[in-house]
Amino acid sequence: MENKFDNFGNKEQREKPSFYSFAVLDPRPIPAAREHNDQVFESNNVYGIEVTVPELAERCVVNIDPQHTGGDSDTAAIEEAVIFETPPQDALFATVRADLDSVGAMAVFTIRSEDGVLDDAAMERVKIIADSDKFAQGGYLGPKPLPTQETLWNNQNEEVLAAIAAEISDFKVPLADRVASMKEWLKTGNESEIYRKQVHEEKLDMVKALENGDITYETRADGRIAFVESTHRAGTTVGYSLAPVVVALNPSFKQHGKDPYKKFTVCTFEKKFADIKAALMELNELEPGWGGSPTIGGSPQGVDSQLSVDQVVSIVEKHLKE
């Protein structure tokens, strides 16, 4: 089936095993984004997966997003896809961010449509993704040493997911191909050796960046908040090594190959440490477009945040719990 919506409209030529179609919606408030999204919604059967932009979510037949719009931080989209009624064959799955959870949900629906059910091994991999997405790694154990060349990974699940996460986030690959790769990983555990090598090299690069000072970090609020600034995507990983609540700033965040922009992420390892939802609501009053779940959120997508580090940290500090 031809899928003309992959990668913001780049037509994908190869046939796919699934009858479903897949699209990444563009959250930016610009004419090109509206034109792209209008093309996606020419389909009258768009199923949203974590469409966190309300205006776009309203245009979907349904938006499967229990953590954000449903207020259920204990259920990931990929878990909901296991029990949700299987969509019809002409469904087009759309998300604003292709990550393990959203693409995983699309793959689960594909497996169910083709095989009927997921076996025990696939369900175990679903759980690994869901636990990772919900930051449910068994509780925060306190500050720990930052990674070194001898100790690269924080935990086993992080290492297990590293290669498939890198493949899923590769915007240069058509979304339908990424869904197919996720489906293969869920069913068999097989992963790309190319991406496994890539994540290993990136981890070593992160260690070098830490050693060189290219990732800067500090703790605030008596060690309860970690602030990390870097263009490296490991900001939250570094942050959680220092404190249970993280404010991360990427001054040149790149998404879907578009122009880079200043992007904040605020998150808590567990809900008991901070009311992130309340912090996001207050930040949204200062700068419309902030949003997310009870455990993680961020500044407006696609545009520079105009807030300062001190503004963001002070608001998050107001909503600390422990």
N, C-alpha and C positions, 0 to 999 in steps of 0.2 A: 504494500500500500504506500502511495506517495504521501509524504508528510511535509507540507510546505511551510510549517510553522517553526521548525527547529531553528534554534539560534537566531531569534529575532527576525525570522522571515527568510533565512537562507534555505533554499529548497533542497531537501534531502532526496537523493535519486534512488537509493537502494530500497528493495522491498524488505519489509519487516515481518517477523513471524506472527506478531499480534495484529489483530484487526483494530486495535485502539490507535488513536493519534495522541501526540504529546506537544505541549507548547510551554514556552517560558514567557510570561507576561512581563511587560516593561513598566515598572512602577514610577518612572520619571514623569513630572508634570510638563511635558513638552509635546509639541504637535506630532513629532515622529513617533513617540511612544503611543499616543492616542490612535494614530493611524494603524500601527502594528496591532494594538489590542483590539481595535474594531475588526481587523481581519480575522483574528482568533475567534471573536464572538460572532462571526458570520455563521459559525456552527451553533445550532440551537441546543447543543447537548454538551456544554462545557462543564466538566466536573472539576471544581477547584480543589487543590491540595495545598493547604497552608497559604492561601491567598490572604495576606495580612493587610492589604489595602482595601478598606471598606467599600469604596466605589467599584472596585473590580470584583470583590467577593459577591456583591449584590447582583452582578450580571451572570453569575454561575447558577446552574441548576441547583447545585448544592456545593458548599464549601466544607471539606473535611479538614477541620482544624481545631481539634479539641483543646489543645494547649493555649491557643491564643483567643479565638472568638468564643470557644465553648467554656472557657474558664476551668478546664479540667487539666491541671498540670501533671496529673498522674497517668495520663494516656497520651501516647505519641500517635501521630498520624498513621504510621506504619502498623501500629497495633489496631487502630480503628479499621484499617483496610482489611484486616483479617476477618472481621465480623460484619462489616458493612455489606449491604446488599450489592451483589455484583452488578456493575453498570452495564448497560446495553452495548452491543458491538460497535455502534457508531459514536460512542463517547469519546470526547477529546479531553484528556487530563491536562490541566494547566496549573502552574505555580509561579510565584514571583521570585523564588529562590530554589535552585536545584541543589539539594543537599541530600545527605544520607536518608533523612526521614521522609522528605517529599518524594524523591525518586524511588526510595524503598517502597513507599505506599503504592506508587504506580506499578512497580514490579510485582508486588503482592497481588494486585488486581489482575495483572497479566497472567501470573501463574494460576490463579484461581479460575480465570476464564478458560485456560488451556488444559489444566490438569484437575481442576475441581477443588483440590485441597493442597495445603502445604504439609510436608512430612515433618517428623520430629526435628530433624537436623535443620531444616529451613526455619522452623519456629524458634529454635535456639538462636539462630543468627538474627531473626527479627528481634528477639529479646535483647541481644547485644546492642543493636542499633537503638532500640527504644531506651534502654538504660543509659546509653551514652547521650542521647538527645535530651533526656530529662536530668542529666547530671546525677544519675542514681548509681554512683560507683560504691555504695556501701557506707556513705557517711564521710564527712571531712575529717581527716586524721591530723590536721594541723600543718603548719609550715614544713616544707621538706626541701632538701637540696635541689638546686636547679640542675637540669640535665648536663651531663658531661660526655666526653667522647667514650668513656667507659660505660656509662649508664644513660642510654638515650631515651628510654620510654618510661613514662610515669606508672603505667600499669599494663596488664596483659591485653585488656580490651582495646586500649589505645593503639597498641602495636597491631592487633588483629585487624582493626578497621582502617589503618593508615592508608594502605594501597587502594582499597575500593573507594575510600573517601576522596582521595586525590583524583581518581578516574571520574567519579561522579561530578566533581566540581570543575572539570576541564571544559570550559565553555566552547572551546574550539571543536569539540566533538559533538555531533548532532545529538539532541536529547534522546531521540529514539534509540540510538546506539548505547547511550548511557543507561537507559532503562534495561536494555537487553543485557548489558554487562552486570547490572545489579541482579537481574533475574538469574543469571548464571551463577553469581556468587551465592545468592540465597539458596539455590538448589544444590550446589556442589561444593562451595567454598573455594572454588578456583579463582585465582586473581591474576592480574597482568604482571608479568615479571618486569616490564618496563616501568610501571608505576611503583612497584615495590622498590626497585632501585632508586627511583626518583625520590620517594619519601625518605629513604635512608640517607641520601645525599642532602636533602633539605634539612633533616634533623641535625646532621653534622654542620650544615651551614648555620643553623640556629645557634648551636653551641659556639661556633666561631663568632657569630654576631654578638652573643653575650660577652664573650671574651674581649671583643674589640670595642664594646660600648655602643654598638649600633642598635641594640635593644636597651632602652633606658627604663628603669623601674625604681619605685620607691613605695614605702607604705605610709598610709595616713590614718587618721582616726585611731591613734594608739595601736597601730598594727592590724586594724580590722578591715581596712580597704587597701588593696594593691592598685597603684596606678602604673600602667605600662604604656609606653609610647614606642611605636615601631611600625614600619611597613611590612614586617614579617608577620605571617598569619598565625604565628604561635603566641600571640599576645595573651590570650586567656590562659593558655597552658603555663606560661611564665607566671602570670598573676596568681593562679591557684597554688603555685608552689610557695607563695608568700602570704596569702590571706584568703579567707573564704568568700570575700566580695571583691569584685574586680571592676575597675573602670579602665578600659583600653581605648587608646586613641591611635588610629591609623591616619596619618596626615595625607596619605596618597592612596586611598582605597580604590582598588580596581574591580569592576563588576561587569561581566559579560563583554569585556573588550571595550567598554565605553571610557570616556574621559575619567581620570582619577578624581576623587573628591575626599574631603575631610570627614571621617566617619568615627563616631563614638560607639562603643559597645559597653553596656553595663550588665553585670550578671552576678548571681549568687550561687554558690555550690549547692546549697540547700535553702529552701524557703525560710527555715528558722533563723537564718542569719540576717535577712533583709527583706523588706516589702518592696520588691523591685517594681511590681505593678503600680504601687502608689508613687514611687519615684518617677516612673515613666509618665504617669498622668501629670505630675507637676512639671516635668521637663517639657511635656507637650504644650503646657500653658505658656511657657516661655518661647517655645519654638515648635509650631505645629508640624506633625509628621513623626514625632517620636512614638514608638510603640513596641510591643512584644508580648512575651508571656510572663507568668509570675516568677520565672527564674532568669530570663535573659531578654534583652531588648536593645534598641539602639536608636540613633539619630535618623533623620529622614533619609530615605534611600535615593541615591542618584544626584544629590546636591550637597554642597559644603554645609556642615553645621556651623552656625555663627556663635555658638556658645563657647565659653572659655573652659579650660580644665577645672579651674577653681569653682565655677558655677556648677558644673556637673558633679564634681566630687562632693561639694557641700550639700547638694540636694540628696544624693545617695546617702550621705552620712546622716541626714535627718531621719531616714527611714531604716536605719540599722535596728535590729531587734536584740541581738546579744552582744 
